[in-house]
């Protein structure tokens, strides 16, 4: 391809717009080397404070820099990108500090990008798996994007097989395969059933990208085709804004599908790899700019005719692991389904030899093409003064290659189950040797450090040993944070953690049983490696305030009893209120479970913890014969100076009369501080 400008229709689109800074695009990838001349004056921002700032020198950082260059490269620099005028956000979810990136980390990156108010999220990475095999946090993060009308564009993968790649294969994601310079699918580009259902092809061979050290190289693969599509989508959204319309990202994604050119190769085998067609920029621009056609019409059509279906239809062929051998035939046998800690790889073109071979344990293969050497970058023209993005928050900072840069402080208010980890065999064995024997059936046997009962007994006898454990917060069985007490009240926090661990072991109908804990704290941007090899972010807990443990049953009972004590005639009974509160708490934890790192999720989790507020709401609704339909969180118009207020909105319906108006109850939570707080009174209104 050589230059993006020769992609049919792109130069004409650039004459209409090079992007609007009101349109946000996020690159969820490796850390971007913002010091490269391609990004001079671009205003590129980076989401910080969750993962370590490990610099922009490794293989994954080089990959992130390449992908961001295709999207954001300034036109007065050495690598002109597709959408240089849009708001640019880097989410460094892939790190060179660890060899593999989990689906959990990718889900965390998507949610952080979503929290920054972007319209398009580009993911040039993934894992070989069908949509049904995607882990719940990743599938949930993608669904949140759909609900928020954010377009997710993901690379189809470069394994050269009839196989799917998540998140590309997930419903509502626009999957992108790669074309060669002749307009044919690259042999390495995947063409699984999920990709075929919701994917298109875009140029992906010999794409100019920025490389570490300030140079330029030509690289090949679906990782480069995806940002081409993401950039075109961002430019089309910019055209909608130019014409005075609201940007509609998902409708633009559907439009790119419907305007794609079908296979014209006359070869059944080749056309099988063609997905839904190849990108046609001219047709898409004509549709968006036509006075007779409004692209938003496509978005409002009935779901069955949507080019990007809402649910997967039919189970794709069993996913197989990457052969990393350049194979281009369908696999002969299926492989084991990836586990929760299975790796996500940056998609690459196995047929293209990398410019450099990464060290053992680093990211998978890089995307550079086999032949050309890096082209020296010319000295850039003096950059224009960057325009600060209008939607940027205090949690986004300008990218830098300086690893010593101090990121903005992020907060967390998360719910889950308490656990512990040893990190190493040596630490585990040290506990085993120090723990006193336990009596079993009249005989004394060595204590088992993996038995929480034995561990609780040991920690109560030796409180200082609590600091030698890695305390974890888990969603189901998956650790999402390492809890690290910090500050002057460290001892009290450790005592509270030991108490929670003990109470999790009691009978589930006991008064002291705990099946859930809430953890308020700060994310310092560090990670801890667990015994399994998984790396999880650290959450620092400085105070016991807000460190709660409860069970759904006991909390529902307490709320119901408090509500019944002040009940008026016609109010629901204690049993009815108890059941409603239990349903609310369970839905927050299971249906809406989250990382508690975004403002939205912190408000939701606090609403579940502070169930008294929900009790009043539920009591009012139940007294009118209504039932809880859904729970939502929106940015609140009710705010005070220097606050971060969100409204938790509970919507109720009449289960016996579908024609009756729904009722909405709304209360406000300010999450500006480590410990959220409710603001004002409950507000309520009917809704048709």
N, C-alpha and C positions, 0 to 999 in steps of 0.2 A: 504493500500500500504506500509506504514511503511517507506521505503526508496526509493528514486528516482532510485537508482542503480538497483532495480529489475524490472523497466519498461523494457519490452523486447526491446533489441537493443540499449539501451542507454549506457550501460557499454562498448559495442563494439565501439560505436561512440566516447566515451571519449578516447578510446585508440588511435583514429585517431586525435582528437583535443578536447581541452576544450575551444576553442574560440580564436579568433584573435582580438587584440585591434584595428584593422582597421575596424572592424564591430561594428557599434553602435546600442545599444538597449536602448529605452526609456520606462520608466514605468510612465504612466500618471495616478496618483493615489493619495493617501494621502502621507503626508511627511514621508520619510523613516528615521528610527532611525539608522543612520550610525554608531553610537557608539556601536551597538551590535557586539559581537565577531564574528558573521557570516560574517561581512563585513570588518574585520580587514585586512588592506593591499589591499583592493579591488580597490581603486581609484575611488570609487563611487562619482559622481558629481551631483550637484543639480542646476536646473535653478531657479535663484532668482530674486528679484526685481519687481515682478508683484503682488504676493499675500503676505500677512503678514507672517513673520516667526513665526509660532505659536507653535514651538516645536514639539516633537514627542511623545506625551503622550496620545492623545485622541484615540477614536475608529477608526477614519479614518486614523490616522497615524499608528495605529497598523495594519490596513488592508494593507496600502502601504508597511509597513515593511515586512509583511508576503509574499506579492506578489513578492517584490524585492528579498527576501530570496530564493524563489523557482528559480528565474532566476540567481541571482548573488552570492549566498552563496559560500564562498571559501572552497575548498576541504580539507584544513587543519583546518577548523573550525567545529562548532557543527552542521551546516546545509549545507551540500554540495548542491550547486545549479546546474542547467542544463548548463549554459554557463558562468562560472566564469571568463574566459579569455577575454570576449568581453568588449568593451568600454561601460560604464554604466552611464546612465543619468536618474535622477529622476526629474519628473515634478510634483510638488505638487499642482495639480489642485483641489483636494478634501481637504477641510479644516475643522477642528473641530471648527472653529470660527462661522460657520453657519450650520444650521441643514441640509440644502439641497444644492446640487450643480446643477446649471442650465446647460442645453445643451450649452449655450453661454460660460460658463467657460470651459467646456470640449473642445469645439472648439478652444478656446484660448490656452489650453494646448497642443492640437494636433499641432497647428501651431508653437508654441514655440519649441516643440520636433523636428518638421520638420526643423526648422531653425538651429538646432544644428547638422544637417547632419547625423542623424541616419538612419539605414536601416530597423529597425523593431520597431514598436510602440505597446506596450502592454497596453490594456485598460480592466481592470477587473471591469468594472462598466457600467452603462447605465440606460436606462429608457424603460419601457414597451410602445412600439409604433411600428407601421409598418414603413417600409422605407419611404413611402410616407408622413408620419406624422413627420418625423425628421425636426427640424428647419433648416432654410437655412444656418446659419453660420456653423452648424455641418456638414451638407451635403457637403458644399463647402470646408471645411477643409479636409474631407475625399477624395474628388475629387482631391485636391492638392497633397495629398499623392500618389494617383494613377498616376497623371501626373509626379510626381518626382520619380516614381518607388520605393516607400517606402511601405513595407508590414504592414498593420494594422491588428492586432490580437485582437479580443474582445470576452469577455465572453458572452455566450448565455443567461445567467440569470438563476435564481433559483426559479422560481415561480411554477414549476411543471405543466405547462399548454401548450396547443397548442397556443402559442403566440410568438410574435417577440419582440426583444429587440434592441434598437439602442444605439450605432452604429453598433452592430453585424450584424443587418439585412441590412445595407447599402451596395449597390453594391461595389465590389472590396475589402470588408473587409472579412477576414477569421474568421468566427464565430466558437467558441469552446464550446461544451457541455462536460459534465463530465461522466466518467465511474466509477462504483464501483469496489471493489477489485475482483469481479468475472467476470469483463469484460462486464457487462450489464450497460445500461444507468441508472444513478441515477434517482430515482423518482422525484427529485426536478429539474432536468435539463430540460430547455425549449426545445421544438421541433417545433417551429412555421415555417411557410412556408419560411420565409427568412433564418432562420437557416438551414433548410433542403436543400435549394437551394445552399448554399455556406458554409456549416459547416461540421466539423468533431468532433469526440469524442476523449477525451484523459483522462488518469487517473486523478481523482479528489477526491478520498476518502482517508482520513487518510494520508494527505500529511504533512511531517514534515516542520514546519516553525519557524522562529525566532519570539519571542514575547517580548514586552517591559519588561525591567528589566533584560535582558540577558538570558532568558530561551528559551525553545523549547516546542512546542505543536504540536499535530496532528489536522489538520483542513480539512474541506470537502466543496466542491462546485465548480462551474464553475470558480470562481475567481482564484482557484489554478490550474485548468486544462489549462486555457489560457496561463499562463507563461511557462508551460511545452512545449506547442506548439511554443511559441515565442522563447524559448531557443533552441529548436531543429532547428528551422528555422535559427537562428543565427549561430549555429554550421555548418549547411549545407552551409551557405554563407562563413564561414571560410574555408571550404573544397574547395570551388570554388577559393578563393584567394590562398590557398596552391598550387593548380594546375595551377596557373598562369592565371586564368580567372577573368573577371570582375564579382563582386557579382551582382546577379539579383534577388532582393527580391520578386518581384511579381511572377516571374517564380517559385521560391521556394515555394511560397504559392500555386500555381497551382499544383506543384508536390506533395505536401502533400495531396492535394485533390485526385489526380489521383492514388496515391499509397495506399490510405486508404483501409482497409479491409472492404468489405461489410458485412451486417448483416448475421450472421450464427446461429441465435437463434432459427429459425424454428417457430417463434411465430409472427404472423402478427401485433399484438398490440405492442409487444416489438420492432419489427423492424421499426414501425412507428416513434419511438423515436430515431432511430439510425443515423439520419441525413444522410450524405454521406458515413459514415463508420467510423472506428476507426483508430487512428494514427498507422502507421506501419513504424517505424524508419528504420528497416533493408532494406525494399524495397526502401525507399527514399535515403538512403546512397548508396545503390548499383547503383541507377540511376545516382546520382551525380558523383560518382567515376568511372563509366564505361567509358572506352575509346570509346565505340561505340555510346553512347548516350550523347548528350549535352542538359542539362536541359533548356538552353536558347532557344532551338527550340520550346518548348511548349509555351514560352512567345511570340514568333513571329507568332504563328498560327493565322488564321482568328478568329475574336472575337466570332462568334456564337458557336464555339466548345470549348471556354475557360471554364474550370471548375468553374472559378469565373466570372460570366457574368458581362458585363459592365453596364447593366441597368436591373432594376427589371422587371420581366415578370409576369404580373398578380398581382392584389392587394391582399396582405395577409389578413387573417381574422382580423376584427377589434381588436385592442389592448385593453387589459383590465388592470386595476390596480392590483398591487401585492396584493394577499390576505393575505400574511404574516401568513398563517395558515398551511402551509405544504400540501395544496391541491394538488392532482395529477390528477385531472380530467379536461377536457376541460371546460371552463367557460360557463355558461348557457346564459349569456347576456352580451352585449357589454357595455362599459362605455364611459363616456365623453372623448373626445380627450384631451390629456394634453395641457395646455396652455404654453405660452412662458416661464413662470417661473416655469413650472412643474419640479419636482425634479428628479435628477439622483441619483440612489442608488448604493452602492457597492453591486454587486450580492452576495447573500448568499444562503446557503442551509437551507430552512425553516425547514427541518426535523431534522436538527442538532441543539441541544441546545447550545447557546453561553456560553463560559466560564464565561463571565461577562455580565450583562445586562446594555446596555448604558443608560445614563440618558435621560430624555425626551428632545426631540429636537435634539438629536445627530444623528449620521449616523444610517442607518438601521441596521439589525442584523449582528453581526460579524460571522466569518467563522469557529470558533473552533468546534471541534467535541464534542459529548455529554459526552463521558466517561473520557478520560485520563486527568490527571492533568499535568501541565507543567513539563518537564524534566529538571533538572538543567544542565546548560551548563558546560562542562569541560573547564579548563583554556586553552585558545588557545596557539598554538605554536607562537614563535616570528614571526610577520608578515614580509614578504619580502617587500623591498622598492617598493612602488607603481610606476608603469610606467605612466607618464602623458599622457593623451589621445592626439593623434596627432591633432585631429580636434577641440579640446576644444577652446572656445572663451572666451573673457573677461566677458561674461555674465553668464558663468557657473562657479560655485564655488564648492569646496569640501564640501560635506554634513557634517553637524555637529548637535549635539543635543543642541548646545549653542544658545538660541534664541536671544542673544545679538549680534550675529555675524552680521557685516555690509555687506550686499550683494553688488554686483557690480551694478553700476548705469545703468538703462535701459532708453532708449529714446522712444518717441512716436511722430509720425507725422500722425495724423488721420483726416479723413474727415467725416462729418455728418451734422446733424441738431441740432441746439442749443435748449435746454430745461432747465427746472428748477424743483426742488423738495423741499419738506418741511421736509422730514424725519419723523416728528412726528406731531400728531394732535395739540399739544401745540404750536409748531412753526407756523403751518398754522393759528391757531386762533389768534396768536399774530399779524400776518400780517393783518388779517381781521379786527382786532380792531384798528390798526394804520392807515389803508388805508382810505383816505378821501372818502366820498360818491361821487357817480357819477350821472350825470343827464341823465335820460332816459325818453324821451317823456315829458319833462317839469317837471318831478318829480325827487327828489333826492332819490336814493336807495343805500344801502350798496354796497361797492366795492366787487368784487369777486376775491379772490387771485388766482384762477385758470384761470382767463381771462388774457391772456398776455397783452392786451391793458391796462387793469387796472393796471397790475403789472408794465408795462413800465412807465406809468404816475407816479406811486408811487415812483419808483426808481429814476426818474429824479428829483423829488422834494426832495427825501431823499437818496442821493447817498450812504451813509454809510450802508443802509439797504441791499445793494447788497451782502455784505459779510455774511448776515444771511441766504441766499438761498444756496442750493446745485445746482450748475450749472452742467448740464449734456450734454454730446455729444451722440446723438442717431443715430443709423442706422435704418432707417424707424421709428418705434415707440419703439424700444428697446434701453434703455440706455446702453452704453458700457464703458463710463468713467464718473467720477465726476471731473469737472474742478476746480482746486484750484489755484487761483492767489497767487504768493509768491514772496518775494524779495522786492526790492526798488521801483518797478514800479507797485505795486499791484493796486493802484487807477486807473492808465491808463488802465490796463487790464480789470478791472471791467467796466470802461466806454465803452471799446470796446465791451464787451459782451452785455451790455444793448443796445448799438447801433445795434448790429446784431439782437438781439431779436426784436427790433422795426422794423427793415427792413424786417424781415421774415413775418411781418403782412401786408406789402404793396401788391398792386396788382402785379400779377406775370409778367405783361408786363411793369411795371414801371422801370424807370432808376435806382432807388435805391433798388429794390427788391433783397433780399438775400434768396436763397434756400439751400445754402451749406456753411459750414465754415470749415476752416482748423485749427487744434490745434497742435502746436508744444510744446513739453514739456518733462518732466522727470517723470518716474514712480518710486516713492519712496518705493513701496512695501507696501502701505497701502490701505485699502478699506473703503468705506462709505456705510452705510445701508440706502436705500431709503424707502420712505413711503410704498411701496409695499412689503417690506421685502427683495427685491433683494439687493445684495452687489456687488458693482462695484469698480474696481481699481481707485485710484486717479491719475490724471495726473497734475503735478505742472507746471504752466505757469509763467515764470519769466519776459518775455519781450513781448512787443507788436509785435516785429518783427516776421513775419511769421504767425501772427494771422489774417487771411484773411476771408472775406465773399464775396460771389459772387453768381450770378445765371448763369446757363448754357447759357441762351439767351444773357444776357448782356456781359458775357465774350467772347462768340463766336462772338458777334457783334464787340467788341473792337479789338479782334484779327484779324477779317476779314478786318476791316477798316484799321488797321495798315499794314496788308499784301497788301491790294489794293493800299495803298499810295506809296509803293515801288515796285509795280508790274511791271514786264517786259512783253513784248509781248509774248503771248502764255501761260502765267500763268493763273490759274483759276480765275474766277470772284469772287467778294466779296461774292455773294450769295452762290456759290459753296463751297468756303472756310469756310463760316459761318456754313453751314450744316455739313461739315466734322469735324470741331472743336467741334460742339455740339454733334455729334455722339461719338467722342473720349471721351469727358468729361462724357457723360452719361454712356458709357460702363465701364469706370473706376469705377464709383460710383455704378452702379447696377450689372454689370456682374462680376466685380473684386473687389467688396467691401470687406473690410478687417478691422482689428483692428489697423493697422498702428504701430504695435509694433515690427515687425521684420524688419531687414535691407531691405529686398526685398520689403516689403509693403510700407515702408517709401519712398523708391525711386519711386515707382509707384505713390503714392499719391502726391509727390512733382511734378512729371511730369505733373499730371493733374492740379495742382495749378499753376505751371509755364507754362501756355499753350503757351507762346510765342515760346518756344523750339519746342513744338508739331506743332505750326503753320508753322514754317519753313519746318518741315518734311512733313506735309500734303500738303503744297503748291507744293513742289517738286514732290511728288507722283501724285497729282491730275493733274498736268500739263502734265503728261505722260498717262493720262486716266486710272489710277489705282484706286482701292478702298481698304479700310482698311479691312484686313482679321482677324488679331488677334494681341494681345498685350502680350508681355512676358517680364520677367525681369530675368537677369542672372548675376552671379558674374562677374565683369569686369576684363579682363586681363590688362586693362589700369588703373594703380593705382600708387599712390605716397606714400612715406613713411608715416606710421602711419595713413592710410586712410581706409575707408570702401566703396569702389566704386562698383556700380552696373550699368549695362547697361539696359536701357529701350529699348526694341526692337519692332519696329512696322513693321509688315509684310503686304505687299500689293499684290493684284492680279489684273489681267485684267478681268473684268466681262464679256467681249465680246469675249475673246480668252483664253480658259482654257489651251492651249498648250504653251502660252507665259510664260516665266520665271517670277517667283515672284520677288519682290524687297524688300530688307530689309534695314530699316533705323535704326540706332543705336546711341543713345547718352548716356553719362555717368553722373551719379549722385553720389556724395560723401555724405554719410549720417553719417559721423563720428561725426558731431556736432549736436546740437539740431536743428539748421536750415540747412537743406540740401543745396547743391550747385551743379550746373552743372559744368562739367570739360571737356575742349576740345571742338572740333567741332563735328558736325553730320557726321557719317560715313555711307556709303551706298554701297551695292553690289547686284548683281542679284543672285537668288537662284533657282535652278531647282526644 
